[in-house]
Amino acid sequence: MKKIYGNDQLKSTLERMAVSGRTAHSLIISGEKGSGRKLIAKYYTQALMCEAPVEGKPCGRCNTCQNIWNDVHPDVIYPKKTGKLGNYSVETARDVIADAYIKPNNSSGCKVYIFADCCNVDDRTQNTLLKLIEEPPEYAYFIFTCDSKSEFLSTIISRCVCFNTSPCTEEEAVEALIESGYDEQKIHSAVSCFHGNIGMCESYINDEALRKRVDLTKSLTDSIIRKDEYALTVGFFSLGRERDDVREMLSMLDKLARDAAVLAKDSSAHTIGCFREGALALSQSITAYQSARMHSCIETAWKAVDRNVGIPLALTALGAEIMEIVG
């Protein structure tokens, strides 16, 4: 089983719940993409179902733990996303409800549903699941992973125990990546972009498309620094129309705006974005107030993309607004 770096307090809390027998039937695990929220979901599932737990800790070696880790356990279900926006539908929710009342066939007597990467889940889907989450069968557990618990209706949140993943240090990220056998130079490049986010560091090393999106984000930052609206527009249009790619780029650009605001106050401050040099240069040409305005514009574009507004339209508007801010 892969070692989970960081999140020690969260793991301890889940272990104490398992030891006491007061396990939560519905959990929301939130945190930045790549921060280990799905690993924590698996860890909790293993703690619930392990054949030989020790003080609430799953052994990681029994058949159950191995099957959960390898996503092949028949009573650990990952509901499917469907539709144009790739989300959890009302039909999926109804299928889960029907399946949840079929008792599991395993020694732990548990059945776990993991709704991974919840984003903009339709209110109708959430309301369909509400009664099940409120009064689940004694053997059924529901885990939702997401960027923020604000993705959910207050009625769902009030019926779940909510946890946040905590960031790892860059040193922990380096240790984890070395343990996985990655090249030292690639590790350095990944950590310089994604810091203690081990999942994103691994994706950066393995995914050429992500590396291109990072390079594009850096190029967009350079265009903003030069106040080159044409280059900024061309850069936005080169991204394509995949919503997840656009969200990821907007997230990276938003972090650069945040870093610029911080570096304007303290040039030695810690940064969280993928391009410290660009953020430092940006901090010398715009004020913290302008950075905050840029954040608001990026957030508006993010919401527009999530609401199915045309991506070219949303990005064109964003480019014009950014140029107005820095002009």
QUINORGI-V421433 format. One record per backbone hydrogen bond with DSSP energy under -1.0 kcal/mol. CO is the residue of the C=O (numbers start at 1). NH is the residue of the N-H. Records with the same first field share a line. If there is no record, write none. Layout:
CO->NH, NH
This chain:
7->11
8->12
9->13
10->14
11->15
12->16
13->17
14->18
15->19
16->20
17->22
25->142
26->161
27->144
28->163
29->146
30->165
32->35
34->199
36->40
37->41
38->42
39->43
40->44
41->45
42->46
43->47
44->48
45->49
46->50
54->57
57->54
62->66
63->67
64->68
65->69
66->70
67->72
68->71
73->76
75->112
77->114
82->87
83->86
87->82
89->93
90->94
91->95
92->96
93->97
94->98
95->99
96->100
99->102
111->141
112->77
113->143
114->116
115->145
122->126
123->127
124->128
125->129
126->130
129->133
130->134
131->135
137->140
139->111
141->113
142->27
143->115
144->29
145->118
146->31
148->151
149->152
153->157
154->158
156->159
157->160
161->28
163->30
169->173
170->174
171->175
172->176
173->177
174->178
175->179
176->180
177->182
178->181
183->187
184->188
185->189
186->190
187->191
188->192
190->194
191->195
194->197
196->198
197->201
198->202
199->203
200->204
201->205
202->206
203->207
207->211
208->212
209->213
210->214
211->215
212->216
213->217
214->218
215->219
216->220
217->221
218->222
219->223
220->224
221->225
222->226
223->228
228->232
229->233
230->234
231->235
232->236
233->237
234->238
236->239
242->246
243->247
244->248
245->249
246->250
247->251
248->252
249->253
250->254
251->255
252->256
253->257
254->258
255->259
256->260
257->261
258->262
259->263
260->264
262->266
266->269
275->279
276->280
277->281
278->282
279->283
282->285, 286
287->291
288->292
289->293
290->294
291->295
292->296
293->297
294->298
295->299
296->300
297->301
298->302
299->303
300->304
301->305
302->306
303->307
304->309
305->308
310->314
311->315
312->316
313->317
314->318
315->319
316->320
317->321
318->322
319->323
320->324
321->325
322->326
323->327
